[in-house]
């Protein structure tokens, strides 16, 4: 699943994930090697959906969802 353009995040998609698929997703996010920034954002949203609905799969990858505080000034 190199590109994430072909799916929408659905209950079926989230439920279809296993440990190996989650690991591949996390690796893509860590490598940040996407053709488009939108592909990376789609993977990030998918990992977030997994963290909410299947936390047992994402406990090792929560650091990819954490956002650093920032100052807008």
TAFENMO-V531549 format. One record per residue. N is the residue number from 1. PHI is phi in degrees with one decimal (* if undefined). OMEGA is omega in radians with two decimals (999 if undefined). D_FIRST is the distance of its C-alpha to the first C-alpha in whole Angstrom. Layout:
n->N phi->PHI omega->OMEGA d_first->D_FIRST
n->N phi->PHI omega->OMEGA d_first->D_FIRST
This chain:
n->1 phi->* omega->-3.11 d_first->0
n->2 phi->-67.5 omega->-3.13 d_first->4
n->3 phi->-101.6 omega->-3.12 d_first->6
n->4 phi->-102.2 omega->-3.09 d_first->7
n->5 phi->-69.3 omega->-2.97 d_first->10
n->6 phi->-93.5 omega->3.13 d_first->9
n->7 phi->-138.6 omega->2.96 d_first->10
n->8 phi->-109.6 omega->3.13 d_first->13
n->9 phi->-74.9 omega->-3.13 d_first->14
n->10 phi->-131.5 omega->3.08 d_first->16
n->11 phi->-60.0 omega->3.14 d_first->18
n->12 phi->-64.0 omega->3.13 d_first->16
n->13 phi->-63.2 omega->-3.14 d_first->12
n->14 phi->-58.9 omega->-3.12 d_first->14
n->15 phi->-71.3 omega->-3.14 d_first->16
n->16 phi->-80.5 omega->-3.07 d_first->13
n->17 phi->-73.8 omega->3.04 d_first->12
n->18 phi->-125.7 omega->-3.09 d_first->13
n->19 phi->-61.8 omega->-3.13 d_first->14
n->20 phi->-64.9 omega->3.13 d_first->12
n->21 phi->-64.5 omega->3.12 d_first->9
n->22 phi->-66.6 omega->3.10 d_first->11
n->23 phi->-62.6 omega->3.11 d_first->12
n->24 phi->-64.0 omega->3.09 d_first->9
n->25 phi->-60.6 omega->3.14 d_first->9
n->26 phi->-62.8 omega->3.12 d_first->12
n->27 phi->-62.8 omega->3.09 d_first->12
n->28 phi->-59.9 omega->-3.14 d_first->10
n->29 phi->-65.8 omega->3.13 d_first->13
n->30 phi->-66.7 omega->-3.12 d_first->15
n->31 phi->-74.3 omega->-3.14 d_first->15
n->32 phi->50.4 omega->-3.13 d_first->15
n->33 phi->-110.2 omega->-3.09 d_first->13
n->34 phi->-116.5 omega->3.06 d_first->12
n->35 phi->-68.3 omega->-3.09 d_first->13
n->36 phi->-139.5 omega->3.07 d_first->15
n->37 phi->-60.2 omega->-3.14 d_first->16
n->38 phi->-68.7 omega->3.07 d_first->15
n->39 phi->-64.3 omega->3.09 d_first->12
n->40 phi->-64.0 omega->3.13 d_first->13
n->41 phi->-65.3 omega->3.10 d_first->15
n->42 phi->-62.9 omega->3.09 d_first->12
n->43 phi->-63.3 omega->3.13 d_first->11
n->44 phi->-62.2 omega->3.12 d_first->14
n->45 phi->-65.8 omega->3.10 d_first->15
n->46 phi->-66.4 omega->3.10 d_first->13
n->47 phi->-62.2 omega->3.10 d_first->14
n->48 phi->-62.5 omega->3.10 d_first->17
n->49 phi->-62.1 omega->3.08 d_first->17
n->50 phi->-65.1 omega->-3.14 d_first->16
n->51 phi->-63.0 omega->3.14 d_first->19
n->52 phi->-77.0 omega->-3.01 d_first->21
n->53 phi->-97.5 omega->-3.13 d_first->20
n->54 phi->-137.4 omega->-3.03 d_first->19
n->55 phi->-58.5 omega->3.12 d_first->21
n->56 phi->-64.2 omega->3.13 d_first->21
n->57 phi->-87.3 omega->-2.96 d_first->17
n->58 phi->-114.7 omega->-3.06 d_first->18
n->59 phi->-57.2 omega->3.13 d_first->21
n->60 phi->-82.4 omega->-3.01 d_first->20
n->61 phi->-122.1 omega->-3.11 d_first->18
n->62 phi->-58.1 omega->3.14 d_first->21
n->63 phi->-59.2 omega->3.12 d_first->22
n->64 phi->-75.8 omega->3.13 d_first->19
n->65 phi->-97.3 omega->-3.14 d_first->20
n->66 phi->-64.7 omega->3.11 d_first->24
n->67 phi->-113.4 omega->3.11 d_first->25
n->68 phi->-74.6 omega->3.04 d_first->28
n->69 phi->-66.1 omega->-3.13 d_first->31
n->70 phi->-139.5 omega->3.14 d_first->32
n->71 phi->-111.0 omega->-3.10 d_first->36
n->72 phi->-79.2 omega->-3.11 d_first->36
n->73 phi->-81.8 omega->999 d_first->39
